[in-house]
Amino acid sequence: MFHKQIIITGAGLVGSLLAIYLRRKGYSVSIYERRGDMRKEAVEAGRSINLALSDRGIKALREVGIADAVLEIAIPMHGRHLHQPDGTHAFQPYGKEGQYINSVSRRELNCTLMDLAEREGVVLNFGHACTGVDWKTNTISFAAQGSAETRQFDLLFGADGAYSATRLAHMLQHQKFEYQQHYIDCGYKELSIPAGPGGSFLLEKNALHIWPRGNYMLIALPNLDGTFTGTLFFPFEGETSFEKLTTKEAVTDFFARTFPDVVPLVPDLEDQFFRNPTASLVTVKCFPWVREDKFSLIGDAAHAIVPFFGQGMNAGFEDCSVLAGLVEQHGEDWGTILQQFQELRKPDADAIADLAVNNFTEMRSRTADPKFLLQKKIEAWLHEQHPDQWIPAYSQVTFSPQIRYSEALRNMLRQEAIMQEVMQEPGIESNWQKEEVAARIISMKSQAT
């Protein structure tokens, strides 16, 4: 049993999983969370964005023996179900047969992880907002129900999200802290699709549904109760934007023209549209994450990303896995552990942030392009024929936890350049499924490596 007192700020997904890892290592762990206990409070509508749990996240959950418990509250999604503007449908598998991602409710998963953390002996404190950190005395201050509290720590982890208070305390007392945040031009609004009779699913259950419309899109992910959590990603400003949809009549008209098959699925569409908040999407990159042997940022507090590769949670869970591996390797040498954690994870965090922004463009516009759909077919066929020579970028990120995000980004840039050249070849639409085409593409990749 180690005697370090570890404090984690943030009882979200990453903070709760990290606490489980550290308790399993024998540490005394306390979590301090700004909000109340979500297990006891009413659901705040409109801010969930269902999560896509994939292999990196599952690997981390398996390492602490809780993957099966989490997968019980998840629904497999085998691919994208595309709803095209002309009313046609297309299904695009995510990977090879048997590969899928999992739709899971953020709230349900977070509650499950908090329950498991408490079962391990983690102490959870709610209603505690971090107000500052004294790095000389290793104390952290909280505002709690109108009073001020101070706690001593040996090791502090900031897992308190994209707008981290512990990151601010770290940043303000660091001479050379680098910080960058970027908001994309779209916000999001949640629109719930109710279940059908008897809790039936009104859309294909085992798919992520996308209505791509150029510079915006609607997506929907299934829930266990037969409902779907829909999310409209839409410009804040401009001719087609949130600022133009100010009346129920405008919303009704817009959806009837743009998403006509969605309208009958959401009987209270206009009420939801004005009741649910419009939120922004931010990417955060910063450095350094660590302070000597006593502090590290982790998860969104270190590297918030937009949700379009479904990797925010998975990347945070992978942080926990990498950190645990370093603890296994270096024992209680936390100076070495934290430094190596930062060296390993910072390049990967930056890479998945860039991949996520790139995937937004792909999802909202390219998925409606027949040429793009053909490109994806060719890449899937190449992967079938030459699995060691060609792995689609999505599969590298989602189904290949042994490939680092930074490596996947480099591979994606090389492969995309090759495919853009291939797609310009005359007659590719009818001649692609030939071994000589595959051989030429593999040769091009070898020369580019």
N, C-alpha and C positions, 0 to 999 in steps of 0.2 A: 504494500500500500504506500503510495507516494503522499507527501504531506503538503504539496503546493495547494494553495487556495486559488481556484480558477473561477473567474467571473466571465460570463458571456452576456453581452448586451444584445437583446433581440431573441424572442421566443418563436421566430418564424421557422421556416422549413430547415434552413441551414443551421441556425443556432440550436434547434432541438436535436438534429442529427449529430452535430458536433458534440453536444453534451453527452449523448449516448456513447460515442466513441471514447471520449475522455474518461467517463465513468468506468467503462470496460477496462481502461488502462490503470484504474485504481485511484484516480484523482477525485478530490472533493470539488464539486461543480455546482455553481449557482447561476441561474439565468435571471436577468432583470429585463422586463418588458414594459415599454411605455404604455401600451394599451391594456384594456381589461382582458380577462380570460375569455377567449372566443368560445370555449366549450360551454360557457354559462350565459353568454350574451346573444341577443338576437342578431340574425344575419344582416349585414349592411348590403343592400342590394346594389348590383351594378358595378362591382369592382373586382370580380374574381379572376377573369381570364383563365379558363380551365387549363390545366397543365398537361404537358405531354411527357410522360415518364418513359425514358428509353434506356438503352443498355448501360450507359455510363452511370446513370443514377441507380439503376437496379444493381449494378456491381457493388456500389457503395453500400446499399441497403443489405445486400447479401453478406457483406463482410461483418456486419453486426447482427446478422441472423434475423432481420425483420422484413426481408423482401416479400415473403409469402403473405405476411399480415397486410402489407401495403397493397399487393397485387389483388387481394380480395376486394378492394374498393375501387378497382380500375377496370376499364373496358378496352380490349384490344382494338386498335385501328390499323387495318392492313394497308391503307393507302389514302390518297386524296380522291374524293368524289367531286368532280368539277361540274358546276352548273353554269353552262355557257349562256351568253346573252340571247342566242337564238332559241333557247329552250332545250337544246340538246344536252346530253350528259356524257361524261367520260370518266373512266376510272384509271388512276395512275398508281400502281403499286409502289410502296415505299422501298422495297428491296426484293430479295429472292423470296420464294415461297417459305412461309414460316417466320418471316421477319416482320415485326410490327412495332408500333409505339402504343402507349397506353394513355387513354384519357382518364384523368383523375381530378377530382374536385380539390382545389387548393385548401379550402376549409376542412374538408374531411381528412385529407392527408396531414395537415398541420395538427389537427386535434389528435389523430392517431399517434403522430410522433411525440407530441407533448405527453400523452398518456404513457407511452413506452419510456420516455425519459424519466418521468416520475417514478415509474416502476423500478427503474435502475437506481433510484436514490438521488436524482437531480432535484435541487430545490428551485422551484419556480416562483418568482416574485412579480406580480402584475401591478400596473399603475405606477411604475417607476420610470420617470423620464430622465435620461442622463443630462446633467447640466454642466459637467466639466470633469477633467481628470488632472490630478497633480502627479506628474511623472517623477518628482523627487521623493515623494512619500509613498508612491504606489497606492493612491486612494482615488476612488471615483465617487462623484457626488450625484445625488438624485433628488428630483422633486417628486414627492410621494404624498398625494392627498393633502396638498397645501403645506406640507412640512418638508424640511430639508434633511436628507440622510447621507451619511458618508460610509463607504465600505472599503476595507483594505483588500488588496489582491496581491498575489505573487505573479499571476499571469492573467492578462485581459485579452479577450477576443471581441472585436467589433463585428457583430453579425446583424446589425440593425438596419440593413437595407440601403436602398439607393440614396436616401437622404440622411445618412448615418450621422448621429450626434457624436459618436466616438471618433469617427473620421474627422469631424470638424475640430474636436479637441486635439487630435493628433496633428492636424494640418496647421492650426494656428500657432503651435509651439514647435514647428519644424522650419528651419531656415530655408530649405531648398525643396519644399514639397511641390510636386507637379500635379496639377489637377485640370481635367478637361471634361466638360459635359456637353452633350449635343442632343437637342430635341429634333426628332424628325417632323416633317410638315403635317403629319396626320395625328389626330387624336383617336381615342376609341370610346365606344359606347356599347354597353352590354344589352342584348335583347334576348330574353329567354323564350324558347319554343316549348310549349307545354307537351305533356305526354298525351297519347291518344287513349281510346277506350281501354280500360283494364291495364293502364300503365304501358301501353304499346308504344313503339318508336314510330314516329311519323316520317322519318327519313331512315336511310340505311344505317343500321346501328354501328357496324364495325368499320367506320370510315370517318375521316376528317373532311367535312364538307366545305367547299370554297366556291364563292360566287365572285370570280375575278372580273374587274371592270376597269382595267387600265390604270388609273392613278388612285384607285381605292378598291376595297373588297369587303365582303362579308364572309365570316367563317362560322362554323358551328361544330361543337364537340359533344359527344353523347354523355349522358349521366346515367347512373344506375337506375334511377326512378323512371326512365323513359323520356325525360326531358332532354333538351339540347341547350347548351349555353352558347348563344350566338354573340358574336362581337363584330361590330361595324368599325373598320379602320378607314377613316375619312378625313379629308383635309379640313383644317380649322377655318381657312379663309379661301375666297375665290368664287368663281361662278357656280361650281358644284361643291358645296362645303357646308359645314355645320352652321356657319353664320347666315346661310340662306334659308335654312329649315327652321323657321321661327313660329310657324303655325301648324296646327293639326292638318289643315288642308294641304299645305306644302309637303308635309311628311307623307301623307296618303298618296299624293300625286307622284312624288319621287319614287316611292317603293313600287307603286303600280307600274311605272315605266321601266324601272331598273331591276327590281327583284320580284317580278310578278308571281313566281311560284312560292315566295316566302310569305306573301300577304295572307293567304288563307291559313297558314300555319300559326300565325301570331294574332289572335283575335283582339288583343289589347295593345296592338303595336304602337299607336299614337300615345297612349298613356305611358307605356314603358319608355318611349323615346324621350318624353319630357320629364319623367320621374327619375330615370337613371342618370347619373352624372356623366359628363364628358371629361375624360382624363387624358393626360399627355404621356408620351413615351420617351424615355431618356436613355442615352448611353453614357456611362461614366468610366473614365480611365484615370488612374492616379498612380503616384509613386513617390516615396516608398510605402509599402504596406506595413512594414514592421518597425519596431523600436526596440533595439537591443534584444534582450532575452525575455521581455516582459509584455509585449503587445504585438498583435497582428490583426489587420482587417481580413475578412473572409466573406465569400459569397458576394451578394449585390453591393455590400458596403465597399468592397474592393473593385468590383467590375460589373456594374449593372449593365444589362444589355436589353435590346428590344426583343419581343417574344417570337420573332418570325422563323427561327430555326428550332423552336421548342427546346432550347438548351439552357435557359437561365437557371432553372432548378437543377438540371443535370450537371451543369458546370459547378454549381455550389456544392452539390453532393460529392462531385469528384474532388473538389478542394479538400473535403473532410477525409476522403480516402487517401489522397496523397500525403496529407499531414499525418495521418495515422501510420502510414508506412515509414515516414521519417522518424516518428517516435519509436517505432519498432527498431529502427536502424541505429538511432543515436541515444536512446535511453532518455535521461533528463538533461541532456545538453541542449537547452532550449535556444541558446544563441545560434547554434549550428542549425537546429531544426527550422527555426523561423527564417533564417537567411536562405537556406536551401529551398524552403517552401516558396518564398518570393521569387527566387531565381527560376524555379520550375514553372510556376503557375502564371506569372506576369505575361510571358510571351503567348501562352495559350489563351489567357483571358482576352488579350488584345485581338487575337486571331478570331475567336468566336464572336466577338463584338462586330468585327468587320463582316464575317460570314452571315450574321443575323441581318444586318442592314441590307446586304446583297440579296438575301433570300426574300426580303420584303418586295423588292422589284420583281423577282421571279414569280412570287405568288400572286401579286395583284395584276400583273400585265402579261407576263410570258406564258402563264398556264392557259391563256385563251388563244395562244398562237399555235396553229397546226404544225408549223415547222419546229417549234420548241418541243411539242409533244412527240414528234418523230425523233428528234435528237435524244430525248429521254429513252425512247424505245431502243434506239441504236446502242446507247450506253448500257442499258439493261442486258441486251443481247451480248454485247462485248463481255460484260461481267460473267455471263453464263458460260461463254465459250472460253474465256481466258481469266478465270477468277483471281489469279495471282498477278496479272498484268494490268488489269483495268478495274478499279473500284469506283463507282460513281461517287461524287462529292457527298451527296446526302448519306450514302451508306457509310462513308468514312467517318462522318461526324456522328451519325446516329447509332450505327450497329457495330462499330469497330473501336471499342474503348482502348485498344492497344495502340491506336494511332493518335498522336497528340493533335490537338486542335491546330497548332501552328503548322504541323506537317500537313494536315488536311487542307489548310488554306493554300499552301504552296502547291500541293498536288492539284487542287481545284483550278488555280490560275493556269497551270500548264495544260491541263486537260480541256479546259474551256477554250483556250486558244486553238488547240488542235481541232476540237469539234466545230468551231466557227469556220475553220478552213474546209473541213469535210462537208459541212452543210451547204457550201457554195458549189460543190461539184455538180455538173450537169447529170441529171437522171438519178440522183441519190435516193429520191423517193421510191424508186422501183428496184434499185440495185444494191441496197444497203446490206441485205441479209446474205452476203457471200463471203467466203473465207478470205478471198484476196483483199476485200475491203477491211476485214478485221486485221489481217496481217499488216496492211499498210498503216492503219491507225496505231497499232502496237509499235511498229517501227518508228513512226513519227514521235511517239512518246519516248522511246528509248533514246532517240537523238536529242530530244529536248531536256532530258534529265541531266 
